[in-house]
């Protein structure tokens, strides 16, 4: 008789809003046990402990490493992601990390190399892959249903900016709106196109409405970039913080081919509601509509896999590819 996968025991490092949201998703799914939480903020850990009754409460990674765990979920400031992930895996634990995995592609490669060498499952919260329509659009793109896909437009404008001071410190965050929002856009474009090679990158960065170069310090708040792929496809990317876009957010991923197009876009400026459409000339078909509780699907999928196979997933190399493209956008 085959045994049911056992539930992994998880610790959550960083229990701010995003950490608690992912914790709640795991708790509700019941695919894993949340047995420990840690954050310097006693208020944050109190809220997390309320969601995971009976969890051990601590303040640091060291506190979590003292527990009997199978994996750690990391939702700390970006500058700490790589070090925390490496320490956890070297301690024998699988890791699920908030984006970005690291501040640079070199840091990201180091994390993935450690995951491979220690044979631990490494997940990254690329949550938009799990929108209800994402798999549909990916299938349309890769199956040839859209014909030769020659153009991709990806956009993420956030009318707000981060409320944490570290997010506007280049040394701590690795960058501004590009590494915060653009990481999702680059990932979605390449993932849906099956990760072709990016042959050429051009970009313009702005801060406060003026041209910006990373060597000047600080972070960018608007980015426009073009990625040329070896398939002949061109990806046009734009992302921003605090843009006067007339609504809270503009989020769109669109593909155009010789036999039609397809897109995922947010509805009425929402950060959470999305619609998926397929285009045929001047007509359109709606493939998916809200509501869709997609936010916690990435971590639930990771935790489910952890219970079955905690070993390294080679798909983690995609995280380095995305980080390398972000580095090239900053450098071009």
Secondary structure, DSSP 8 states (H G I E B T S, - for coil): -------EEEEEE--SHHHHHHHHHHHHHTSEEEEEEE-S-HHHHHHHHHHSTT-EEESSHHHHHTS--SEEEE-S-HHHHHHHHHHHHHTT-EEEE-S-S-SSHHHHHHHHHHHHHHT--EEE--GGGGSTTHHHHHHHHHHTTT-SEEEEEEEEEESS--SSGGGG-HHHHSSSHIIIIIHHHHHHHHHHTT---EEEEEEEEEETTEE--GGGSS--SEEEEEEEETTS-EEEEEEEES---SSSEEEEEEEEETTEEEEEEESTT-SS-EEEEEEETTEEEEEE-S----TTHHHHHHHHHHHH--S--GGGHHHHHHHHHHHHHHH-
